[in-house]
Amino acid sequence: MAPYSSPSSRGSGIARPVVSAAMLTLCALTLSACGSEDKADAADAGTAVTTRVTDATGTKVKVPATPERVVALSEMDLDASLALGVEPVGLTAGRGRKGAPQYLADQAKSIPVVGAVTGPDIEKVVQAEPDVILAGQLADEQVLAQLRKIAPTVATIDDTKDWKKALQLTGTTLGKADEAEKFLADYGTRAAALRSDLGDQAGASVSVARYSAKGTAVMQQGVFISDVLKDLGFERPGIQNDKGEGHSTPLSDENLQEIDGDWLFIGSLDAGTDADLLGELARKPAYQQLGAVRQKHATVVDGRRWTSLGGAQAAVSVLDDIRKAMVK
């Protein structure tokens, strides 16, 4: 604001132009501010710069309408982003790996690692300069608060861990909603075709297990692979019809019959050590006595795609594996 000048002041003829210029400057600044507010309003309406999404926790987040620098902090986020044609500028390493999960390694070979399964490296996330952070199922409020100071942060995975819902939310967040719907439609078409081509194996009892140095574990309800098998109309044997307490349920050799079914798909997370252990499992009498094994209906699969967190591209690859094993 211009300094106050008394009307009786001797220099009033000079003071008036000064006041006038100051007022003009103030008006210009005011008009500029009004223009900025109009742009912000347009952005809030989702017509230009930003849009609002409601994430998997119910939190409303304002994000760029077309993000250019995306950090993916879960395997499912990375899978979904790549499926939608977006290459992130940072990723979380896969379980037991220094980089992306093996099935995404070629697509993600140039993407820097900014965290591990245990959580993000905040300094590396900052260095990636993201304009959006996909936070998967991250629930640590302190870490989320740190991430939100860096860029808009969207939790993409809810308690159901449904990869389809996560893909749709990721699509909305990245300005790729149409691409997400197209992917899901294509997946549905492929699943329906496979279900039809199964012939007399349609509705078979299908078991999925993981093997590692810790032993055998079975996949129950509430995880990625069980959702894919449900899309195909398969039955599940025994406890695999129930929701597990964790991601997978450990079994002793005495309870190995829990992984039996008309068909058995078993995998490991590591292509080296764990894969060698599968040979040891195959020599165990309890394994050899399984009906699926005796019928030659036991198939070794990539556990990183079948028995991990999963995602859009992982789901399509599972359809391919099942077709190869079960469709004659």
DASUL-V629764 format. One record per helix or strand of 3 or more residues. SS is the DSSP state (2 for helix, 1 for strand). FROM is the first residue (numbers start at 1). TO is the last residue. If there is no record, write none. Layout:
ss-><SS:SS>
from-><FROM:FROM>
to-><TO:TO>
This chain:
ss-><2:1:1:1:2:1:2:1:2:1:2:1:2:2:2:1:1:2:2:1:2:1:2:2:2:1:2:2>
from-><12:50:60:70:75:90:102:113:122:132:141:152:163:177:199:205:215:224:238:249:253:263:273:285:291:298:303:312>
to-><44:54:64:72:83:92:104:116:128:134:150:154:173:197:201:212:218:231:241:251:259:268:282:288:294:302:306:326>
